[in-house]
Amino acid sequence: MKATVGPQRAVELLRVEHAAVRELIDELDEEEMTRPDTIRHGMYADQRLSFKDLLAHLICYEALALAAMAAWGHGERHQAIDIMRSPARSHALHYSGIADHSEHSLAQVLDEWERCHAGLEDAIAALDEDEWRRPAPWPECEPLDLGGMVEEIIVTPPRPFYRHLPVHIPDSADYIRSLR
Protein backbone atom coordinates (compact mmCIF):
# COMPACT_ATOMS: atom_id res chain seq x y z
CA MET A 1 0.00 0.00 0.00
CA LYS A 2 1.24 3.45 -0.79
CA ALA A 3 0.48 6.48 1.37
CA THR A 4 -2.68 8.29 0.39
CA VAL A 5 -1.70 11.56 2.10
CA GLY A 6 1.54 13.21 3.09
CA PRO A 7 2.92 13.25 6.62
CA GLN A 8 1.63 16.71 7.52
CA ARG A 9 -1.91 15.84 6.43
CA ALA A 10 -1.66 12.57 8.34
CA VAL A 11 -0.77 14.53 11.49
CA GLU A 12 -3.67 16.94 10.92
CA LEU A 13 -6.08 14.02 10.62
CA LEU A 14 -4.64 12.32 13.70
CA ARG A 15 -5.19 15.56 15.62
CA VAL A 16 -8.87 15.53 14.61
CA GLU A 17 -9.10 11.98 15.97
CA HIS A 18 -7.29 12.93 19.18
CA ALA A 19 -9.57 15.92 19.74
CA ALA A 20 -12.69 13.77 19.28
CA VAL A 21 -11.46 11.20 21.80
CA ARG A 22 -10.35 13.99 24.17
CA GLU A 23 -13.86 15.53 24.02
CA LEU A 24 -15.33 12.25 25.20
CA ILE A 25 -12.74 11.91 27.97
CA ASP A 26 -13.57 15.41 29.18
CA GLU A 27 -17.32 14.67 29.11
CA LEU A 28 -17.34 11.25 30.80
CA ASP A 29 -16.76 10.49 34.46
CA GLU A 30 -14.67 7.58 35.72
CA GLU A 31 -17.63 5.25 36.21
CA GLU A 32 -18.87 5.91 32.68
CA MET A 33 -15.41 5.27 31.21
CA THR A 34 -14.98 1.98 33.06
CA ARG A 35 -18.55 0.65 32.81
CA PRO A 36 -18.37 -2.62 30.90
CA ASP A 37 -20.28 -3.43 27.74
CA THR A 38 -21.05 0.11 26.62
CA ILE A 39 -19.38 0.00 23.20
CA ARG A 40 -20.79 -2.56 20.82
CA HIS A 41 -19.81 -1.13 17.43
CA GLY A 42 -16.70 -2.30 15.69
CA MET A 43 -15.19 -4.82 13.38
CA TYR A 44 -16.12 -7.85 15.48
CA ALA A 45 -19.65 -8.89 16.41
CA ASP A 46 -18.55 -10.34 19.76
CA GLN A 47 -17.06 -7.06 20.92
CA ARG A 48 -18.32 -5.66 24.24
CA LEU A 49 -16.07 -2.86 25.47
CA SER A 50 -15.91 -0.15 28.05
CA PHE A 51 -14.55 3.25 27.03
CA LYS A 52 -11.34 2.37 28.93
CA ASP A 53 -11.10 -0.79 26.79
CA LEU A 54 -11.49 1.34 23.68
CA LEU A 55 -8.60 3.54 24.79
CA ALA A 56 -6.47 0.41 25.29
CA HIS A 57 -7.46 -0.69 21.79
CA LEU A 58 -6.41 2.68 20.34
CA ILE A 59 -3.11 2.51 22.23
CA CYS A 60 -2.43 -0.93 20.78
CA TYR A 61 -2.65 0.21 17.16
CA GLU A 62 -0.78 3.47 17.65
CA ALA A 63 2.01 1.72 19.59
CA LEU A 64 2.21 -0.90 16.86
CA ALA A 65 2.52 1.84 14.23
CA LEU A 66 5.33 3.47 16.24
CA ALA A 67 7.18 0.17 16.61
CA ALA A 68 6.79 -0.55 12.90
CA MET A 69 8.10 2.91 12.04
CA ALA A 70 11.15 2.34 14.26
CA ALA A 71 11.81 -1.04 12.64
CA TRP A 72 11.45 0.53 9.19
CA GLY A 73 14.09 3.08 10.18
CA HIS A 74 16.48 0.18 10.83
CA GLY A 75 15.60 -1.46 7.52
CA GLU A 76 13.58 -4.19 9.25
CA ARG A 77 10.16 -5.51 8.27
CA HIS A 78 7.97 -5.37 11.39
CA GLN A 79 5.52 -8.18 12.08
CA ALA A 80 2.70 -5.59 12.08
CA ILE A 81 2.61 -5.76 8.27
CA ASP A 82 1.73 -9.45 8.32
CA ILE A 83 -0.59 -9.10 11.32
CA MET A 84 -2.69 -6.46 9.60
CA ARG A 85 -2.92 -8.57 6.45
CA SER A 86 -4.16 -11.65 8.32
CA PRO A 87 -7.78 -11.63 9.56
CA ALA A 88 -7.03 -14.17 12.31
CA ARG A 89 -3.92 -12.38 13.55
CA SER A 90 -5.55 -8.93 13.43
CA HIS A 91 -8.52 -10.31 15.41
CA ALA A 92 -6.11 -11.63 18.03
CA LEU A 93 -4.28 -8.29 18.10
CA HIS A 94 -7.58 -6.46 18.58
CA TYR A 95 -8.32 -8.35 21.77
CA SER A 96 -4.76 -8.67 23.07
CA GLY A 97 -4.36 -4.89 23.16
CA ILE A 98 -7.42 -4.67 25.36
CA ALA A 99 -6.39 -7.60 27.56
CA ASP A 100 -2.88 -6.17 28.02
CA HIS A 101 -4.39 -3.10 29.72
CA SER A 102 -7.20 -4.73 31.66
CA GLU A 103 -5.34 -4.59 34.98
CA HIS A 104 -4.22 -0.99 34.50
CA SER A 105 -6.06 1.81 36.22
CA LEU A 106 -8.05 4.29 34.19
CA ALA A 107 -5.45 6.95 35.02
CA GLN A 108 -2.66 4.71 33.67
CA VAL A 109 -4.56 4.02 30.46
CA LEU A 110 -5.37 7.72 29.96
CA ASP A 111 -1.72 8.65 30.50
CA GLU A 112 -0.47 5.97 28.11
CA TRP A 113 -3.04 6.99 25.49
CA GLU A 114 -1.84 10.62 25.65
CA ARG A 115 1.84 9.65 25.49
CA CYS A 116 1.39 7.10 22.71
CA HIS A 117 -0.71 9.41 20.57
CA ALA A 118 1.73 12.29 21.04
CA GLY A 119 4.61 9.97 20.14
CA LEU A 120 2.91 8.90 16.93
CA GLU A 121 2.12 12.49 15.93
CA ASP A 122 5.70 13.56 16.68
CA ALA A 123 7.21 10.63 14.76
CA ILE A 124 5.12 11.36 11.67
CA ALA A 125 5.60 15.15 11.92
CA ALA A 126 9.38 14.65 11.96
CA LEU A 127 9.27 13.06 8.49
CA ASP A 128 9.46 14.90 5.22
CA GLU A 129 7.51 13.88 2.14
CA ASP A 130 10.42 11.84 0.70
CA GLU A 131 10.90 9.86 3.90
CA TRP A 132 7.15 9.23 4.20
CA ARG A 133 6.97 7.93 0.63
CA ARG A 134 10.23 5.96 0.68
CA PRO A 135 9.68 2.42 -0.64
CA ALA A 136 10.14 -0.56 1.65
CA PRO A 137 13.81 -1.51 2.02
CA TRP A 138 12.87 -5.18 1.44
CA PRO A 139 10.99 -6.96 -1.34
CA GLU A 140 7.18 -6.68 -1.24
CA CYS A 141 4.61 -8.22 -3.59
CA GLU A 142 2.82 -4.88 -3.93
CA PRO A 143 4.25 -1.38 -3.61
CA LEU A 144 4.66 -0.32 0.02
CA ASP A 145 6.02 2.91 1.41
CA LEU A 146 6.42 4.07 5.01
CA GLY A 147 3.22 6.13 5.00
CA GLY A 148 1.32 3.26 3.43
CA MET A 149 2.53 0.90 6.15
CA VAL A 150 1.38 3.33 8.85
CA GLU A 151 -1.99 3.67 7.13
CA GLU A 152 -2.35 -0.13 6.93
CA ILE A 153 -1.90 -0.31 10.70
CA ILE A 154 -4.00 2.61 11.91
CA VAL A 155 -6.53 3.22 9.16
CA THR A 156 -7.19 -0.10 7.48
CA PRO A 157 -10.54 0.04 5.65
CA PRO A 158 -13.39 0.08 6.42
CA ARG A 159 -12.29 2.61 9.04
CA PRO A 160 -12.90 6.25 8.14
CA PHE A 161 -9.75 7.93 6.88
CA TYR A 162 -7.33 8.34 9.82
CA ARG A 163 -10.24 7.91 12.21
CA HIS A 164 -10.65 4.95 14.51
CA LEU A 165 -13.16 6.33 17.01
CA PRO A 166 -16.16 6.43 14.62
CA VAL A 167 -15.84 2.70 14.00
CA HIS A 168 -16.64 2.10 17.68
CA ILE A 169 -18.62 5.22 18.58
CA PRO A 170 -20.36 6.43 15.41
CA ASP A 171 -22.14 9.26 17.25
CA SER A 172 -20.54 10.65 20.41
CA ALA A 173 -23.68 12.47 21.58
CA ASP A 174 -25.69 9.26 21.18
CA TYR A 175 -23.04 7.34 23.11
CA ILE A 176 -23.13 9.82 25.99
CA ARG A 177 -26.94 9.68 26.08
CA SER A 178 -26.82 5.88 26.24
CA LEU A 179 -24.63 6.07 29.35
CA ARG A 180 -26.95 8.46 31.14
QUIKAMO-V587301 format. One record per residue. RES is the residue in one small letter. PSI is psi in degrees with one decimal (* if undefined). Layout:
# QUIKAMO-V587301
RES | PSI
RES | PSI
This chain:
# QUIKAMO-V587301
m | 138.7
k | 149.1
a | 139.0
t | -18.6
v | 164.7
g | 173.5
p | -37.7
q | -39.0
r | -38.3
a | -43.6
v | -43.1
e | -45.1
l | -37.9
l | -35.2
r | -35.5
v | -45.7
e | -47.5
h | -43.2
a | -38.6
a | -41.4
v | -42.7
r | -39.6
e | -42.3
l | -43.4
i | -43.5
d | -26.1
e | -32.7
l | 149.1
d | 175.1
e | -42.6
e | -42.0
e | -37.4
m | -24.7
t | -3.1
r | 124.8
p | 158.1
d | 42.5
t | -15.7
i | 115.6
r | -3.0
h | 148.9
g | -166.6
m | -22.0
y | 129.5
a | -26.3
d | 7.1
q | 129.6
r | 97.7
l | 156.1
s | 169.9
f | -38.1
k | -42.5
d | -39.9
l | -41.8
l | -41.8
a | -39.8
h | -44.4
l | -41.6
i | -45.3
c | -50.0
y | -38.1
e | -37.9
a | -38.4
l | -41.9
a | -42.4
l | -44.3
a | -41.0
a | -37.6
m | -41.1
a | -43.4
a | -43.9
w | -43.6
g | -23.7
h | 7.8
g | 17.6
e | 143.3
r | 112.2
h | 147.2
q | -17.7
a | -33.6
i | -48.6
d | -35.6
i | -47.2
m | -20.4
r | -0.8
s | 115.0
p | -41.7
a | -44.3
r | -35.6
s | -32.3
h | -45.3
a | -41.3
l | -43.5
h | -49.3
y | -28.4
s | -35.4
g | -36.2
i | -47.3
a | -37.6
d | -22.0
h | 3.9
s | -30.8
e | -5.3
h | 148.4
s | 162.1
l | -42.4
a | -40.6
q | -42.3
v | -42.8
l | -44.4
d | -44.6
e | -38.9
w | -46.7
e | -47.8
r | -43.4
c | -44.8
h | -43.8
a | -39.6
g | -41.1
l | -45.7
e | -47.0
d | -42.1
a | -41.1
i | -41.9
a | -26.4
a | -10.0
l | 144.2
d | 174.4
e | -40.8
d | -42.6
e | -42.3
w | -35.5
r | 11.9
r | 131.0
p | 157.2
a | 138.5
p | 21.5
w | 163.4
p | 136.9
e | 148.4
c | -38.3
e | 154.6
p | 136.4
l | 128.8
d | 172.8
l | -48.2
g | -38.0
g | -38.8
m | -44.8
v | -44.1
e | -38.9
e | -36.3
i | -47.5
i | -12.4
v | 30.4
t | 130.0
p | 145.5
p | 20.4
r | 145.8
p | 152.3
f | 115.8
y | 25.0
r | 128.2
h | -34.8
l | -46.4
p | -19.1
v | -35.8
h | -31.2
i | 86.8
p | -29.7
d | 106.8
s | -41.7
a | -41.9
d | -42.8
y | -47.2
i | -42.9
r | -38.4
s | -26.2
l | -20.7
r | *
